Amino acid sequence: MKKLTINICLILTAFIIYFLQSNFFNWFTISRVMPNLFVIFILFIGLFSNRITGIVYGVVIGGILDLTIGTQIGINAVGLGVIGFLAATFDKNFSKDSRATIMFMVLGTTFIFEILVYILNYVVLSTNIEIINFIKILAIEIIYNLIIVIILYPLIQKFGYSIENEYKGNKILTRYF
């Protein structure tokens, strides 16, 4: 029952993020670049739940983004699915207690997501390669995402540990006793 409540909260959060990204952050762009809140959200889900949940949320949310605002179906789904997979890998190798570690994870996942989407757009849509413009957009988006993570880190950590307790629990001790 508690997992159902958590999933409903995550779905509602995804809707809120969608409306924030499509409406609110259109007013606060830097050189027409907005933060990518979905990369932070999928990273958060993958870090605090498990690999399957991170991948499923990434693919589903990416698919919805592709259907609503994308030019080609599947590009955001693949990118966010990879972020969900990487987040679970980061969970096993790094600590979530440090704000600096979370910031490096956001930096890395934003970088990987944008490069992956850029390469997929080039392959699928045969878009032109504009490296200088892409690097400028990537740098602004990374800085924007890092600022948002710095502001929202206490909320992310508090809600994340409640998700982690439900999904992962304290199952290590039960194996030995």
C-alpha positions in Angstrom: 0.0 0.0 0.0 2.8 2.4 0.8 4.5 1.7 -2.6 1.3 2.7 -4.3 1.2 5.9 -2.4 4.8 6.6 -3.3 4.1 5.9 -6.9 1.1 8.2 -6.9 3.2 11.0 -5.4 5.9 10.4 -8.0 3.4 10.6 -10.8 1.9 13.8 -9.4 5.4 15.2 -9.1 6.1 14.3 -12.7 3.0 16.3 -13.7 4.0 19.2 -11.6 7.5 19.1 -13.1 6.0 19.0 -16.6 3.9 22.1 -16.0 6.8 23.9 -14.4 9.1 23.1 -17.3 6.5 23.9 -20.0 5.1 27.1 -18.4 7.1 28.6 -15.5 10.6 28.1 -16.8 9.7 29.6 -20.2 9.9 33.0 -18.4 13.3 32.3 -16.8 15.5 31.2 -19.7 19.1 32.1 -20.1 19.9 32.4 -23.8 16.7 30.4 -24.5 17.9 27.5 -22.4 15.8 26.0 -19.6 16.8 23.6 -16.9 15.9 19.9 -17.6 14.0 19.0 -14.5 13.2 15.5 -15.8 16.9 14.5 -15.7 17.1 15.5 -12.0 13.8 13.7 -11.4 14.8 10.4 -13.0 18.2 10.6 -11.3 16.4 11.0 -8.0 14.0 8.0 -8.7 16.9 5.8 -9.8 19.1 6.7 -6.8 16.5 6.2 -4.1 14.4 3.3 -5.5 15.8 0.6 -7.7 17.1 0.0 -11.2 13.8 -1.2 -12.7 11.8 1.6 -11.3 14.3 4.2 -12.5 14.3 2.7 -16.0 10.6 2.3 -16.2 9.9 5.9 -15.0 12.6 7.2 -17.4 11.2 5.4 -20.4 7.5 6.2 -19.6 8.2 9.9 -18.9 10.5 10.2 -21.9 7.8 8.6 -24.1 5.2 11.1 -22.8 7.6 14.0 -23.5 8.3 12.6 -27.0 4.5 12.5 -27.6 3.8 15.9 -26.3 6.8 18.1 -27.2 9.2 15.9 -29.1 9.9 15.8 -32.8 10.7 12.1 -32.9 9.2 9.4 -30.7 11.8 7.5 -28.6 14.6 10.0 -28.3 13.7 11.3 -24.8 12.5 7.8 -23.8 15.9 6.3 -24.6 17.8 9.2 -22.9 15.8 9.2 -19.7 15.9 5.4 -19.6 19.7 5.5 -19.7 19.6 8.1 -16.9 17.4 5.7 -14.8 19.9 2.9 -15.4 22.9 5.1 -14.6 21.3 6.4 -11.4 21.0 2.9 -10.0 24.6 2.3 -10.9 25.6 5.5 -9.1 23.6 4.4 -6.0 25.7 1.3 -5.7 29.0 3.1 -6.2 28.6 6.6 -4.5 27.1 8.0 -1.4 23.8 10.0 -1.5 24.6 11.9 1.7 26.8 14.5 0.2 25.4 17.5 -1.7 28.7 17.6 -3.7 28.2 14.0 -4.8 24.7 14.6 -5.9 25.8 17.7 -7.8 28.5 15.7 -9.6 25.8 13.1 -10.5 23.5 15.8 -11.9 26.4 17.3 -13.8 27.3 13.9 -15.3 23.8 12.8 -16.1 22.8 16.1 -17.7 26.0 15.9 -19.8 25.3 12.2 -20.8 21.6 12.9 -21.5 22.2 15.9 -23.7 25.0 14.3 -25.7 22.9 11.1 -26.2 19.9 13.1 -27.3 22.1 15.2 -29.6 23.6 12.1 -31.2 20.2 10.4 -31.6 18.8 13.6 -33.2 21.7 13.6 -35.6 21.3 9.9 -36.5 17.5 9.9 -36.7 16.7 13.3 -37.9 19.9 14.1 -39.8 20.3 17.5 -38.1 23.3 19.7 -38.6 26.2 19.5 -36.2 26.7 22.8 -34.5 29.3 22.0 -31.8 29.8 25.6 -30.5 26.1 26.2 -30.0 25.6 22.8 -28.4 28.5 23.3 -25.9 27.0 26.7 -25.0 23.5 25.2 -24.4 25.0 22.3 -22.5 27.0 24.5 -20.2 24.0 26.7 -19.4 21.7 23.8 -18.8 24.3 22.1 -16.5 24.7 25.3 -14.4 20.9 25.7 -14.3 20.4 22.1 -13.1 23.1 22.4 -10.5 21.5 25.6 -9.1 18.1 23.8 -8.8 19.7 20.8 -7.1 21.5 23.1 -4.6 18.1 24.7 -3.7 16.1 21.5 -3.6 18.6 19.2 -2.1 17.1 19.0 1.4 13.6 18.2 0.0 15.1 15.6 -2.4 17.1 13.9 0.4 14.1 13.8 2.8 11.6 12.4 0.3 14.3 10.1 -1.2 15.1 8.4 2.0 11.4 7.6 2.6 11.3 6.1 -0.9 14.5 4.2 -0.2 13.2 2.7 3.1 10.1 1.4 1.3 11.8 0.0 -1.8 15.0 -1.3 -0.4 14.2 -1.5 3.3 16.7 -2.9 5.8 16.9 -6.3 4.1 20.6 -6.8 4.7 20.2 -7.4 8.4 17.4 -9.9 7.9 19.6 -12.2 5.9 21.9 -12.7 8.8 19.5 -12.9 11.7 
